[in-house]
């Protein structure tokens, strides 16, 4: 017997019934057009050969009868897969994996391998991210420690600066200079004027002021103890 089948992709073919898996009709009417069977298919270049889902639409005793039926129905005669069946071909076809199943298994294995690689890469990435986070946390902790140390150093410097200011104020207060009432006809009027203390940073500054006072004969001055005298013998400045 011969059958006309229509595949799920709407391709059609004519073949002997032995090329249809598990299909053993007892007569030309012994088939259900709604039942899906696995019918043989081979590509034109012969590289693809397999069994695919299809439905039987015509069943006749001979190939000629199938062709007549198609012509009578005004249908084109599709590809014909004829030929003599090999010994045990049906059993072999049923026992061995089809080409499509092999391709599916190969694709599944390849996908499984790719998935394994992706899983390893994902795990490595997670480890790298964890290490990066640890390093970032360590750097942030170190930065916090450095900031705290810097703040402590600034506070220490500020306290030392305040202490220096206090010491300077104490020294300046101790060495404030008060002008005396004496005068010298040969010295400048540096001793005249206000009786308010004249602050100096040091004894040296007070001496410098007296040295800068002009004399008619360019005579300088000298200091002795807490008093500063011009060389004419008059007491010019007193330290308080």
C-alpha positions in Angstrom: 0.0 0.0 0.0 0.9 3.6 -0.6 0.0 6.7 1.4 -0.1 10.4 0.8 1.0 12.3 4.0 1.0 15.9 5.0 3.6 17.1 7.5 3.2 19.7 10.2 5.0 22.3 8.1 2.5 21.6 5.3 5.0 19.7 3.2 3.6 16.7 1.4 4.9 13.3 0.2 3.9 9.9 -1.2 5.5 6.8 0.2 4.8 3.1 0.8 3.2 2.5 4.2 6.3 0.7 5.5 8.0 4.1 5.5 5.5 5.2 8.2 6.4 4.2 11.8 3.9 1.8 13.5 1.4 2.1 10.7 0.0 -1.2 9.5 -3.4 -0.7 7.8 -5.4 -3.8 6.8 -7.2 -2.0 4.0 -7.2 1.4 2.2 -9.8 2.6 4.6 -8.0 1.5 7.7 -6.6 4.9 8.8 -7.7 8.0 10.7 -6.7 11.3 9.0 -6.8 13.1 12.3 -4.2 10.8 13.9 -0.5 12.0 13.9 2.0 9.4 12.6 5.7 9.6 12.0 6.4 9.6 8.3 9.7 9.3 6.5 11.3 12.4 4.9 14.6 13.0 3.1 16.0 16.3 1.9 16.8 16.8 -1.8 20.5 16.7 -1.1 20.2 13.6 1.1 21.9 15.2 4.1 18.8 15.2 6.2 16.8 12.0 6.6 14.4 11.4 9.4 10.8 10.7 10.5 8.6 13.7 11.2 5.0 14.2 12.5 2.4 13.9 9.7 -1.1 12.8 8.9 -2.2 10.3 6.3 -4.7 11.9 3.8 -4.8 9.3 1.1 -4.3 5.5 1.2 -4.4 3.3 -1.9 -3.2 -0.2 -2.9 -0.6 1.2 -5.4 1.4 4.3 -6.2 -0.5 4.8 -9.4 -3.8 4.7 -7.5 -2.5 7.4 -5.1 -1.4 9.6 -8.0 -4.8 9.2 -9.7 -6.6 10.2 -6.5 -4.5 13.3 -6.2 -5.0 14.3 -9.8 -8.7 13.7 -9.5 -8.7 16.1 -6.5 -6.7 18.6 -8.5 -3.7 18.4 -6.2 -0.1 18.4 -7.3 1.8 15.2 -7.0 4.4 15.8 -4.3 7.8 14.1 -3.7 7.6 10.3 -3.9 9.8 8.2 -1.6 9.6 4.8 -3.2 12.0 1.9 -3.0 12.2 -1.6 -1.6 12.2 -2.0 2.1 15.4 -3.3 3.7 15.3 -6.4 5.8 14.4 -5.4 9.3 14.3 -1.7 8.3 11.2 -1.0 10.3 12.6 -2.7 13.4 15.9 -0.9 13.0 14.1 2.4 12.5 12.1 1.9 15.7 15.1 0.8 17.7 17.6 3.5 16.6 17.3 7.1 17.4 16.1 9.3 14.6 18.3 11.9 13.1 16.1 14.6 14.7 16.4 12.9 18.1 20.2 12.7 17.6 20.3 16.4 16.7 18.2 17.2 19.7 20.4 15.2 22.0 23.5 16.9 20.6 21.9 20.3 21.0 20.9 19.4 24.6 24.5 18.3 25.4 25.9 21.4 23.9 23.5 23.6 25.8 24.3 21.7 29.0 28.0 22.3 28.4 27.3 26.0 27.7 25.2 26.2 30.9 28.0 24.6 32.8 30.5 27.2 31.5 28.0 30.0 32.3 27.6 28.6 35.8 31.3 28.5 36.3 31.7 32.0 34.9 28.9 33.2 37.1 30.5 31.6 40.2 33.9 33.2 39.3 32.2 36.5 38.8 30.5 36.3 42.2 33.8 35.4 43.8 35.5 38.3 42.1 32.7 40.7 43.2 33.0 39.4 46.7 36.8 39.9 46.7 36.3 43.4 45.2 33.7 44.2 47.9 36.2 43.0 50.6 38.9 45.2 49.1 36.6 48.2 48.9 35.5 47.6 52.5 39.2 47.4 53.6 40.0 50.6 51.7 37.0 52.4 53.2 38.0 51.3 56.7 41.5 52.5 56.2 40.2 55.8 54.9 38.0 56.2 58.0 41.0 55.5 60.2 43.1 58.0 58.3 40.4 60.6 58.6 40.1 60.0 62.3 43.8 60.3 62.7 43.9 63.5 60.7 41.1 65.0 62.7 42.9 64.1 66.0 46.1 65.6 64.6 44.3 68.8 63.7 42.7 69.0 67.1 46.1 68.5 68.7 47.7 71.2 66.5 44.8 73.5 67.4 45.3 72.9 71.1 49.1 73.5 70.7 48.4 76.7 68.8 46.1 77.9 71.5 48.7 77.1 74.1 51.3 79.0 72.2 49.0 82.0 72.0 48.5 81.9 75.7 52.2 81.7 76.4 52.9 84.6 74.0 50.2 86.6 75.7 51.7 85.9 79.1 55.2 86.8 77.9 54.0 90.0 76.3 52.1 91.0 79.4 55.2 90.3 81.5 57.5 92.4 79.3 55.2 95.4 78.5 57.4 98.5 78.4 56.3 101.7 80.3 57.8 105.1 79.2 59.6 107.1 82.0 59.2 110.8 82.7 62.8 111.6 82.1 63.9 113.5 79.1 67.2 114.0 77.3 68.0 117.1 75.3 70.2 115.1 73.0 67.7 112.2 72.5 64.6 112.0 70.5 61.1 112.4 72.0 60.5 108.7 72.1 60.0 108.9 75.9 57.4 111.6 75.6 53.7 111.1 75.1 51.3 108.6 76.6 52.0 106.9 79.9 50.3 103.7 78.6 52.5 100.6 78.4 54.2 100.0 75.0 54.1 96.2 74.3 57.2 94.6 72.9 57.7 91.0 71.9 61.1 90.8 73.7 63.8 92.7 75.4 65.6 92.8 72.1 62.7 94.7 70.4 62.8 97.3 73.2 66.5 97.8 72.8 66.1 98.1 69.1 63.6 101.0 69.6 66.1 102.9 71.7 68.9 102.3 69.3 66.8 103.7 66.5 66.2 106.9 68.5 68.5 109.6 66.9 71.2 111.4 68.9 73.0 114.5 68.0 76.3 112.8 68.3 75.1 109.4 67.1 75.5 108.0 70.6 73.6 104.8 71.1 72.1 103.3 74.2 72.5 100.2 76.4 70.3 98.1 78.7 71.0 97.0 82.2 68.7 94.5 84.0 65.1 95.6 83.6 66.0 99.2 82.8 67.1 100.7 79.6 69.2 103.9 79.7 70.5 106.2 77.1 74.2 106.7 77.2 73.6 110.2 78.7 72.7 108.5 81.9 69.0 109.1 81.8 66.6 106.2 82.3 64.5 106.1 79.1 62.4 102.9 79.5 61.3 100.7 82.3 60.1 97.2 82.1 57.0 96.6 84.1 
